[in-house]
Amino acid sequence: MTEIPLSHPIYNNMYPFPEGLPKIHEHNGLAPKALGYFHERKLILLFTQESDLGDGWEDANVHNDPKDIRLKALKMGANIIKYAFEN
């Protein structure tokens, strides 16, 4: 797997994430990373480290994440889905 560059569409095709993958859930204090497998220049597998987007998608009472964090998770998810359907 290779780190996904900040210029990749998953970071800017609908909602801008100029610094890359948002930090959604604190694990061990490391920066979040998005890694992936590419086939013919298309991202075919996305793997995230130090950012659990699913935590932000769950009911607000599950992890007690603030609204702004949950919104980042939802927006990043929208970017990923848009990329998957359009590329």
N, C-alpha and C positions, 0 to 999 in steps of 0.2 A: 504494500500500500504506500501511496505517496501523499504528502500533505497537499491539501487543496489550496491553490493560490488565491489570494484576495481578489484577483481579477475575475474569478470564476462566477458565472451567472447565479449560482445559488446564494451568493452574497449581495446581489444587486438587481435581480430581474424584476422584482416587485417592490420590495422594501430594502433600503440600503443598510448594509452591515459592513461599513468600511474597515472595521477592525477584525472582521471575521466572525466566527462562531460566538454567539453570546454565552456568557456564563449563566446557567440557569440554576444549577444546584451545586452547592459547595461540597466537594469531596475531600481533597487534601491540599487545597490552596494553589494548585498548579493552574496555569493558563489553559483555557479550552482549546482543543485542536479538532479539526475535521480532516480525516484521512479518507482516501478512496482508491478504488480500482478503476482504471480507465481502459476502455476498448475503443480503438479508432477515435481517440480524443473525446469520447463521450463517457461521462461519469456513470458507471453501472452499479457501484456499491458505495455507500456512504457509511463511514464509521466515525462516531464522535467519542472523544475522550474529554473528561473533566467538564462535561456539559450534558445534562440529562434532559433533553427537550421534552421527553414524555412527562417528566415531573411538572412542567409548566402547562401541559395539556390536561392534566387530571383536574378533578374537582378542587377548588381553592382550599377546601378544608383538609385535604390529604397532606400537603406539605407546608401549608401556610405561607406560600411564597407571595410577596407583594404583587399588586396588580401590574406594575410596570415590568416586572420579571416575567410574569405570565404572558403579557402582551408580546414581549420579545420572543418567547418560545413559539407563540402562535404565528407571528410574522415570519420567523425563520422557517417554520413548518410550511407556510404558504409558499415561500420561495422554493423550497425543496419540491413540493408537489407540482408547482408550475413548471419547474425545470423538467421533472419526470414526464409530464404530459406533452411538453412542447419540443423536446429534444430526442 
